[in-house]
Amino acid sequence: MLELRDVTIHYEGVTALKGISINVREGETVALIGSNGAGKSSTLRAISGLKAPGSGEILFEGKRIDGLPPHKIVGLGIAHVPEGRRIFPYMSASENLKMGRFLRKDREQIKRDYEMVYSHFPILHERSRQFGETLSGGEQQMLAIGRALMAHPKLLLLDEPSLGLSPLMVQEIKKVISEIRQRTGVSIILVEQNARMALKLADRGYVLVTGKITIQGPAQELMDNDEVRKAYLGI
């Protein structure tokens, strides 16, 4: 479904990605793990068109998308839940969800997607008239994921969905990610510093270190890898 070929990213002379190659199959969850500054968020920004690669290619369903503007990439079926949630603070929860389906005209499917989002996140229905800024951190994360799902994506990019949340809310987000995949069949790229959670949810994973992929493979193999266990799992 998605393929990155030798992608590089530069920020004002600093190379954030150094020729990485990644692929995601249909219906698959792929984890990107690594420390701060490893290039995980830059990878997602490149895929969603927020940062143009310096070199390399990004293909989605066999067609190149590097160089396309973000709204065109959303229209192709890629939705991005950015680090820090980035909801619209002075819009209600309901209005935030409406922004997610802005490009769509399929009314019947939109209605079904609202029902799906509210089934995952019933609290958003209760808070539908509240401004985004008045929601708790966990509720804002739910809203950010719900907004992305309203785009009816084929591929969902999740950037640090557990960041700053309580242990109880982290478990809730983990449950939701698993349910989304089971119920919708959407492919997921999951960026997480909580490597244990990410690998438990994923089919495969990539370890990024200072812009390079150092280890890749099935999630269980990464869980059993001594280097990964010592560096990222605290074992």
Secondary structure, 3 states (H helix, E strand, C coil): CEEEEEEEEEECCEEEEEEEEEEECCCCEEEEECCCCCCHHHHHHHHCCCCCCCEEEEEECCEECCCCCHHHHHHHCEEEECCCCCCCCCCEHHHHHHHHCCCCCCHHHHHHHHHHHHHHCHHHHHCCCCEHHHCCHHHHHHHHHHHHHCCCCCEEEEECCCCCCCHHHHHHHHHHHHHHHHHHCCEEEEECCCHHHHHHHCCEEEEEECCEEEEEEEHHHHHHCHHHHHHHCCC
